[in-house]
Amino acid sequence: MDVDWVEWSQGISRRRKALLEKAHGHVLEVAVGTGRNTAYYPTKKCQTITLLDQSGPMLAIAKRKWKDEQPEYFGRAFFKQQSALDPIIPPFDSPEGYDTVIQTMGLCSTPEPVKLLQSLESVTKENGGQILLLEHGKSHYDWLNNLLDKSAPAHANEHGCWWNKDIGKIVEESGLEVVNIKRYNFGTTWWVELKPREGVQRRRANGGGVAQEKSAQAPGSPASQKARWTLWR
């Protein structure tokens, strides 16, 4: 099945573009893969862009794609082969962290999604920094979740992706502050905007670590609401 056609038909390509339009400053993208977001970067708003993936072959493809599609910006793009679960070095001229951290379709393939979000939090600028996610996961509907659950092992075996994860629960368990959550395609496509908790970096610098606490969500907050379904909202 052609991935480009599937993403276009489900509106995911334009969600990618809309998400990337929010990027600015020093930008980190993790789980870059082969660079499916390359063409969507608003490079004039970005001081530097760091692209990270643990797969060397995939990162090499992403690097070639950047050189072809964003040649004028290639000198300010940095490529790092590592897991996002490992400590990430902040920009050389912004030790307080990145302004924008992006991940698209990455929580599905990591065995420790809560730890991953907290790792991203630790390298996001506390004052004004943002974490932007586009993910696939559980639906609003039980009948569709049953289909996803039945097909998940075979899909994961072929693609390394568990597409039936509860993204809302993962976000809640991470403790990060929710700015906005929107859902599309029967609720299976998750648009999530987060920001780091106050004082997290300071506690980590002092060796205190970050407990995997559940942040209290007030009734009516984005994470506690069951968003209304629309197919192409």
Disulfide bonds with the S-S distance in Angstrom:
none
